[in-house]
Amino acid sequence: MSGKIKVLEVIECGGPGGAGEQAAAVCNGLDPEKFEVGLVYAARQSDPAEYRRKAHGARKAFYVPEMVREISPAKDWAAFRKLLKIFREEKPDVVHAHSSKAGALARPAAFLAGVPKVFYSPHAYGFLQEDRSALSRALYYVLEWCASWIGHIVAVSPGEGALARPLSWGKAVHVAPAACLAKAPPEPPAKQDGLIVFGACGRIGPQKNPEAFTHLCQRLTDARYSIRCAWIGGGDGEAGMRQDLENMNLLRKVEISGWLAPEEAARRVAALDVFAHYSRWEGLPTAVLEAMAMGLPVVASDIPGNRDAVVHGETGFLAKNEIELLEYCLTLADDPALRKKMGEAGRARVQKEFSLSGLIEKLSTIYC
């Protein structure tokens, strides 16, 4: 292994979803002739062994289950001690932490262990999370500022980079846009004759704003008989969302798929006509990138992250409120030529701006 750069990728939320998928792709994508890659991970609501298999490019892996999302003094201290021990024993040249908790624990541990290069990618800052109290969000902001004197921030989008600069202690902030990892199915799925299907994809939880999607479903299906809707994914909020749809007598027009294998989820997304993504906060939404890669126009909330993916009026629309969300969706429902034009523009944008090879090239340069 002489001459290779030893890198440890650290991820708190290994498993399905943006940050976990991106970290695994980095482990698999770095050139093994130049880098010796290791993985330090926890697995939130997923099988640790399955995630380890997904990140097969990592020569070594260290499972740290105490590295949990929420602040927990006992677990955080235990995780910090484990990270410090791993870094001292492995002596990496580079530590790259992904997600807020990994960043909060791995950066000081890497500093104390004498790691030469330390990087941190927030993948959506914790202080953006609107399901937390104002006091909790303020605490997360202060913690981010306190930890950011160690190493450098690698933002996953220009929007996240703008949020990072006031926290960076005057140091340069790198931007390495997250990659689109989805591949369109080889055969385009058959469309339902006469129906236009609007859909979302992701974990049913506060970040993805399932309440706004439920409202959109009601308004769209009331406005056009030909419209159906689908949420591809599951999560803690699934039962509540189903109950809301049942109370609104919408279950015959709206499907909730529950969790699916990645290949099946991709097939279901490709079968949509329009992708709706009215999320509350983002780093860079990989679900949007994947929908664009499959040639779908996207209507998304006008927030950082979404703005970096969707070009308003070209690859889709950015909605400032739920009224605009409905209006843009109806515009696309009534104009198949516009859906096709925006979908093609979105596919071209993803291929040019959000490739895995581009991400790996940028990180390789940063690590060196």
Beta strands, then each sheet from edge to edge (+ up, - down):
strand 1: 5-14
strand 2: 35-43
strand 3: 60-63
strand 4: 94-98
strand 5: 117-121
strand 6: 152-155
strand 7: 174-175
strand 8: 196-201
strand 9: 227-232
strand 10: 254-256
strand 11: 274-277
strand 12: 298-301
strand 13: 316-319
sheet 1: 3+ 2+ 1+ 4+ 5+ 6+ 7+
sheet 2: 10+ 9+ 8+ 11+ 12+ 13+
end
